[in-house]
């Protein structure tokens, strides 16, 4: 079944909100992970994991921590934003039902 114009607008709004939230959370998560890495190891995170000056264990360790951390942050932020968006989207319908009763 084709989407109505309103559904397409809502879908586009959600995509835009999701993209903005994703960018912001990605930036903040990376900074937090780099800070945590530096505090726990006492060294700055590897700037170039492909560099031979970085040990293989350190490069792989940072890649795993960064990858898992970024994905967890993205999932949590996207789910939270989606719940908030759905709640916000349903407010006019709830207000209408309350006004009728």
C-alpha positions as CSV (number, residue, x, y, z in Angstrom):
1,X,0.0,0.0,0.0
2,X,1.5,3.4,-1.0
3,X,2.2,5.9,1.8
4,X,0.0,9.0,2.2
5,X,1.6,12.4,2.0
6,X,1.4,12.8,5.8
7,X,3.1,9.5,6.4
8,X,5.9,10.4,3.9
9,X,6.4,13.8,5.8
10,X,6.5,12.0,9.1
11,X,8.9,9.4,7.7
12,X,11.2,12.2,6.4
13,X,11.0,14.1,9.7
14,X,12.0,10.9,11.5
15,X,15.0,10.4,9.1
16,X,16.1,13.9,9.7
17,X,15.8,13.7,13.4
18,X,17.6,10.3,13.4
19,X,20.5,11.7,11.4
20,X,21.0,14.7,13.6
21,X,20.8,12.6,16.8
22,X,23.2,10.1,15.3
23,X,25.8,12.7,14.4
24,X,25.7,14.4,17.8
25,X,25.8,11.1,19.7
26,X,28.6,9.8,17.5
27,X,30.8,12.8,18.2
28,X,30.1,12.8,21.9
29,X,30.6,9.0,22.2
30,X,33.9,9.1,20.3
31,X,35.2,11.9,22.6
32,X,34.1,10.0,25.7
33,X,35.7,6.8,24.5
34,X,39.0,8.5,23.7
35,X,38.9,10.2,27.1
36,X,38.3,6.8,28.8
37,X,41.0,5.2,26.7
38,X,43.5,7.8,27.8
39,X,42.6,7.6,31.5
40,X,42.7,3.7,31.5
41,X,45.9,3.2,29.5
42,X,47.7,6.4,30.2
43,X,48.3,6.9,26.5
44,X,46.5,8.8,23.8
45,X,44.3,6.7,21.5
46,X,46.1,5.6,18.3
47,X,45.7,8.3,15.7
48,X,46.5,5.9,12.9
49,X,45.9,2.3,13.7
50,X,47.6,1.3,10.5
51,X,50.9,2.9,11.6
52,X,53.7,0.4,12.5
53,X,54.5,2.6,15.5
54,X,51.2,1.4,17.1
55,X,51.3,-2.2,18.4
56,X,48.8,-4.6,16.9
57,X,47.3,-5.3,20.2
58,X,46.7,-1.6,20.9
59,X,45.3,-1.0,17.5
60,X,42.9,-4.0,17.7
61,X,41.9,-3.1,21.3
62,X,41.1,0.5,20.5
63,X,39.2,-0.6,17.4
64,X,37.0,-3.1,19.4
65,X,36.4,-0.6,22.2
66,X,35.6,2.2,19.8
67,X,33.4,0.1,17.6
68,X,31.3,-1.4,20.4
69,X,31.1,1.9,22.2
70,X,29.9,3.8,19.2
71,X,27.3,1.2,18.2
72,X,25.9,0.9,21.8
73,X,25.7,4.7,21.9
74,X,24.0,4.9,18.5
75,X,21.4,2.2,19.4
76,X,20.5,3.8,22.8
77,X,20.3,7.3,21.2
78,X,18.2,6.1,18.2
79,X,15.8,4.1,20.4
80,X,15.4,7.0,22.8
81,X,14.9,9.5,20.1
82,X,12.3,7.3,18.4
83,X,10.3,6.8,21.6
84,X,10.3,10.6,22.2
85,X,9.3,11.2,18.6
86,X,6.4,8.8,18.8
87,X,5.3,10.3,22.1
88,X,5.5,13.8,20.6
89,X,3.7,12.7,17.5
90,X,0.8,11.2,19.5
91,X,0.2,14.4,21.6
92,X,-2.3,16.0,19.2
93,X,-4.4,12.9,19.1
94,X,-4.4,12.5,22.9
95,X,-5.3,16.2,23.3
96,X,-8.2,15.8,20.8
97,X,-9.5,12.7,22.7
98,X,-9.4,14.6,26.0
99,X,-11.2,17.6,24.5
100,X,-14.0,15.4,23.2
101,X,-14.6,13.7,26.5
